[in-house]
Amino acid sequence: MAVDTDFLVIGTGLAGLNATLMLAERGRVMLVAKRQVTESATAYAQGGIAAAMGSDDSLERHVQDTLAAGAGLCHEDVVRSLVADGPRAVERLVKLGVVFDRRGEEFDLAREGGHTARRVLHAQDMTGREIVRALRERVLALPNVEVGANHIAVDLITAKRSGLGRQDRCFGAYILDSAGGRVDAVRAKATLLASGGAGKAYLYTSNPDIATGDGVAMAFRAGVPIGNMEFFQFHPTCLYHPHAKSFLLSEALRGEGAILRRRNGDAFMQRAHPMGDLAPRDVVARAIDQELKRSGEDYVLLDMTHRDPAFIASRFPNIHTACLALGIDMTKTPIPVVPAAHYMCGGVVTDLSGATELPGLYAAGETTCTGMHGANRLASNSLLEAAVMSERAAGGMVRFAGEVSLDTPVPEWDPGRATDPDEMVVVSHNWDELRRTLWNYVGIVRSDKRLQRAAGRVAMLREEIREYYWNFKLTHDLVELRNLVT
């Protein structure tokens, strides 16, 4: 079945929702949500959004902090452009209904690792959830936005791959209805990839289950350049609990004085970096990894017990409640923590308008490689980049759509001779092996020998999954697994 729309948006985090609101002013929008609209990495973001808005801060300080965190590999012109646009993007979110914490009339700005000033706007420790709430309410009220919940993009529809001409262009994407199993050809004047990162490639991650690198994989298969994929950020402090799913413990905890300690109580970060517990994430994650390897322990401790219990409960209600549910009172007992895969610093290469090298295809958010983050993202710069670049991408899409039409017919999805899958356990086993391989050999600290071993095993998995993909009908899990091994 073929479906036509002016704009196709894949992903429902800050980037996808923000762009949808702008695009809906100029045409019809189809918004693709892998699960529900509320499920995205944005919704899990605790810390906040970084913007130089404090009286003791400056755009230049924010720029320099970002460049330092990125280990010299950021594109300085990109950093300066996005940081300069940050305060305006924040004000737009406020106008859209996002409620950030305040102290009187001023924003309550927090400080996080790698920052030399308080510049992180937050909504307690549930900032992402508040952003999604406000934007989602507005998106769902728009009559010209069609939301496809429980749908997943399979592949981009391009001119060269579909035999539609020598000059390549993106015409939309094939979209799988996960519940019904039908694949539709969605034809659009312009398409936005805002599908987030790929944390599920690792055994331990702070990401939601939907983070399977779909946008990057589809772009790569379509011949679109990607970059910096070797730079995967590991968040240093995720809850360690043998019977609970990994749970992110915000950088803001250390910004408010939390101390990393060995299990014997000794603090260790001052030896690792001049900024101590407020060092950039990659430094802290490596320091913890080194401590765990040295001691043979399973975790280190994050100690907040010296702060006032009332402050902890009011500033970090989500973390406090989640820990209590697991029998940990963080006002009295240090929290056991370990690093976990957190953020994909690389992705689909775009320019400062969000455009890729494939005409008609745009990208924003964690899916992209703009040059903002370099080798390591500064805390809370992800929501900043998503807010600014989704606006720019939407503007670029509107301009492109004004120059093209939907006259070109696109081929419908061809299932070939695929049959119903008979052994889904194969997919399950491949999932597990892939995640363990990447965690063990392509983790926080890597070596040539480990990378070579991982490359060999992933190549075999890729061939097994490719064969399964062509022989059996598509399922949600199979599409995700194929994307991760691409």
N, C-alpha and C positions, 0 to 999 in steps of 0.2 A: 504494500500500500504506500502511495506517495502522499506526502503532506507538504504544503507550502506555507512559508512564513517570511516576514521581512528579515527578522533577526533570530538566530539560534544561539542560545546561551547555555553552555554545559557547565553546571556547577552552581551550588546555592550557598556559598560562603559570602563573606563581605564583598569580594570582587564580583561574583555573579549577580547578587541581589542589587548592588549599587549600580552596576551597568544596566541591569534590566529596568530600573526606575528611569534612567536617562533615555534608554532606547524606546521605551514605551511612549515617550512624548512624540516620537517620530514614526511609529509604525507598529506592526504586530510582532510580538515576541513569543517564542517558544522557549520555556525555561525547563531544562532537564535536571531532575533530582534523582540521584541513585537510590536514595531511600525516601525520607520525608524532607521537606524544605528546611526543617530545623537541624538536619544532620550534616555537619561540615566541620572541618578543623577550626574554623572561626568560632563555632559554638563552644569549643573546648578551651579557647584562649582565656587564661585567667588574668595575666598581668595587665595588659592594656595596649594603648597606642602611643608611640613616642612622637612628640612634637615640641619644638622649642618655643614654649609659650610662657615660661616663668620669668619673673623680673630679674633673676640672677643668672639667666641662661641666654644663649644666643644661637643663631643659625650656624655660625662658624664652629662653636663648640660641638654642636650635634654632628656636623660634618666630620670634624676631626675624630670624634669618638667612633663614628661609623667606619672611617678609614682605618683606624687602629684595630678595631675588631676584625676587619676583613683581611688582615695580614698583608696589606699592600696590593691586594688583587681586586679591589673595588674599582669601578670606573668613576673617577672623581667627578666628571661632568654630570653623570647620572645621579650620583649622591647629592650633589649640590642642587640639582633641579628638583629632586623629590623632597629633600629636606625643606627647601624654600616653599614648596607647595603644601607642606604638612599642616601648618596652622589653618590655612583656608579650608583644607579637606576636613579637618576636625570640626570647624564651624558649620560646614555643610551637614555633617552627621548630626550635630546638635539640632539643626533646623529640621532634620528628618525625624526627630523624636528620640534620639539616643540620649540617655540621662547618665552623665558622668558624675562621680562624687565631687562635692565641692566643700570648701571651708569658707563659709560666708558666701560672698559673691565670686570668689576666685576658685578655679579648679584645684582640687586636691592632688597635686602632682607627686608621684612616687619616684623613687630612684631604684634602678635595677643594675645588674652586673654589666660592667663596661661603660656605664654612663658616669660622667663627671658632674652631673647636676640632676636635680629632680625635674623630669620632663615627661613622665608617663601618666597619661590620663587613664582613669580606671573606673569601673563600677564594682566596688568592693573587690572580690576576687572572682567575679563572673562577668568580665568585660565583654568577652565574645558573645556570650549568651544574650546580653543586653543589646548589643549591636544587631544580632540576628532578629531579636524580637521586634525592634523598631522597624527595620527594613522589610522584614517578612510581612508585617501588618500592612504596610503600604503596597507591596507587590501584589498580595492576594486581593486587594481592593480594586485592582486595575482590570477593566473589562477586556482589554486587548492583550492580556498576558495569559497564555495557556501554560499551565504547569503540568509537566509529566512526571509524577512521583513514581518511584520504583521503576525507573527507566535507566538504562545505561548505554552510553555511546559505544559503538563497536569499531567503526572506522570512519574517516573523513571521506567525503565524495569529492574527488578532484578530477580536473579535466584530463590529465595525462593517464591516470589509472583507469578512467572510465571511457577512454576513447572519445572525448568530447572536444578535442582540438589540441593543437600543438602548444598554444600558450596556456600555461598552467594557471589554475584558479581553483579555489575552494567553493563548492556549490552546496555545502551542508554536511550532513553526516547520516550514517545508518544508526538507528536507535532501537535497542532491544527492550520490549516490554517484559520485564523480568517475571511478572506473574503469568502472562498469557503466552510468552514464548514467541510472539510475533516480532519481526524486524521491519520497521518502516524506513523508507527513504525520506528524510526531512530535507527539503530543498529551501535554501535561504540565500538572501542577497549577501549577508555577512555573518560569520560565525565567530563566537568567542569561546576560547578554552579557559575555563576558570574552575577546573576540576581538582585543584589542590595537589598535595604531594604524594609521596610513596612510602610512608613510614611502615606500612604493612609488609614491606619487603623484609623487615627485620623481626626477629623473634620477640624482642621487647621494644615497645614503642609507646609514646604518649598519644599517638594519633588515633582517630576513630577507624573502624574497620573498613570504611570506604576509601581510605587513602592508598590507592593502588596505582598511582602514576598514569591514569588513563589518558589524560591530555598529552603528556609527553610522549607516550608510546604511539598514539595515533599520529601525532605530528611527525615523529621519527619515521614511521612506516610510509608517510606521505612525502618523505624527502625534505622535510623542513629542518633546518639546522637546530641542534640543541647544544647546550654548553654547560660546563662546570658541574657535570653530574657526579664527579668524584667527591664533591664537597657536601657531605651530608652531616648536618649538625646533630649532635647528641646532647639532649638536655641533661644537665648534671644531676638534677634532683627529682627523681620519680620514686614514689612510694615502693618500698620493698615489703612484700607480704606473700608468704608461700601459698595463700589460699584466696588471693584477690587479684583482679586485673590491675595492671600497672596504672598508676594515677599520678598525674603531673602535680608537682608542688612548686608553685610559682616562684620565679626569680625574685619577686617582690618580698618574699620572706627574708631573704638575705639583705635586700634593700632596707628592711626594717630591723636589721640586727641579728638575724639568725646566723649561727656559727656551725661550720662543718667540723665534726670531731671524729677521731678514731673511736672504736668501741670502748677503749680504756679511758676516754674522756679528753684526750689530747687534741687540741686544735692543730690543723696542719696547713691551712691555706696561706698563712703569712710566709711560709718557707717557699711556696710555689710561685708567688707573684706579689709585686708591691701593693696591688689593690686588695690582696687577701681574699676574703669571701666574696668580694664584689668584682673579681676579675672576670674577663669575658668568658662566655660559656665553654668554648673549646678548651681553654686553659683549665677551668674547674673540672670538666669532664675527664680530661687526661690525668689530672692530679688524683681524682677519686679512683680511676682505673688503676693507676700506679699503686695507690694504697691497698686496693683489694688484691692485686697480684702479689704485693710484698707480704701482706699479712695472711693471705689465704682465706680471709673472711668473705661473707656474702654481701655485706653492706657496710656503709658508714652511717654516722648519725647527723641529723640536722637539728640543732638545739635552739629552741625559741623560749625555753623555760624562764629566762631572765626578764622577759617582757611581761607587762601587766596582763593577766588573764582576760580582763574585760576588753582591752585593746585587741588582743588576738581574736577573740570571738566576734568583734564588730568589724574588724578590718579584713579578716579571712574567714567568713562564716561558712563558705562552701568547703574549704579544706578542713576546717575545724570539725564540722559535722561529719564529713566523710571519714576522718580519722577516728572519731568517737565511735562510729558504727563498726569499726574494726578493733575496738578495744584500746585505742591509743589516744590518751589525753595529752595533746601537744602543749598544753599549758603547764604540765607537770613532768612529761616524759619526752626525751628527744625522739625524733621520727627516724626510723630506718629508711635509708635512701640508696638508690643506685642510678647510674645514667641509663638513658633509653633513647632510641632513635626519635628525633623530634621534628626536624625541618630540612627540606630539600633545598639547598642553596642554588642549585642549578635548575635547568629546565629548558623550555622552548625560548629560543633567542628572539627578542623583540627590540624594536627601537623605542624611543621615548613617547611615541604615540600608541604603543601597544601592538603595532603591526608586525607580523612575521614576514618572512621572505615569500610566502605563498599568498598572492593577492586574494583578498576576501577572508583571510584567516587572521584573527587577533587573539591575544592571550593576556591574562592579568592574574596577579596573585602568586601563590606558591608554585603554580604550574610553570612560571616563567624564569628566564635568566635575563634580567635587565642590565646586570652589572652592578646592582645596588649593594649586594652582600659580600662579594668576593669569596674568600675561603671560609668565612664564618659570619653569620648574621648577628648584628647587635640586637639585644633583647628589645622586643616590642616595635622593631622596625618592620615586621612583617605586615601588621595591620596598616601601618603607614603606607607602605608600598602598595598594598591591595586597594586602599582607598583612593590614592592618587592615580594609579595606573588604570583602574577600572573606569574612572571618569574619562581619562584620555583615550582609552580603547573605545569606549562608547562613542566619543566624538569622531574618532577615525572611522568607525563602522558606519555611522550616519553619512559621513562624506562619501565613503565608498559606495554605499547603497544608492546614493543619488545619481550614480553614474552607470549603474547596471540594471538589468531586468531579470525576471524569473522565466524568460522565454525558453531557455535551454532545457530540453527534457533530460532527466537523469535516469540511469538504469535502476530498476527495483532490485531489492536484495535477492540474490540467487543462492538458495541453500544447497544446490548441487545434489549429491546423493547421500547427504548426511542422514544418519538414522538417530533414533533416541539413544542417549548414552546408557550403556549397560553396566558400567562399573564406575560410579562417581567416587568410589574410594581411591581410584587412581589420582583424581584431581586433589583429593584431600591429602594423600601422601606426598604429592609433588609440592603442594603448598608448604607442608611442614618441612620438607627437605630444603626447599629454597630459603625459607626464613632462617633455619638453623645454619645453613651454609654462609649466608651473608652476615649473620651475627658473629659467627666464629672466625671468619676470615676477612671480612670487609667491614670491620667495626671501628671502634674508636682509634686504635693503634694498628697500623697495617705494615706488612712487609712484602717484598717481591714474591717470596715463596708462598705466602698465604694467598696473595692475589692470584697467582698462577693456578694454585689448587682450586680456588673458587671459580676462576674462569673456565676451567675444564669441566667442572661439575655443572655449572650453569649452562654451558653449551649442550651437554647431554640432556639436561632437563628441557631446554628450549626445543630440541628436536622431538622429544617425547610429546611435549605439549602441542607442538605444531601438527604432528600427526593426529593427535586426538581432536584438535580444532577442525581439521578438514574432514574427519570421518564421522563426527557426531554433531547433533544439533546444539545450538548455543544455549548455554545457561549463564546466569549471572556470575557464578564462581569461575567458570571457564574463561569468560571474557576478562575478568580481573587477573587471573593467573597468566593468561597470554600477555597481558599488558606488562606485568611485572618482569617477565623473562625477555621481553622485547629488547 
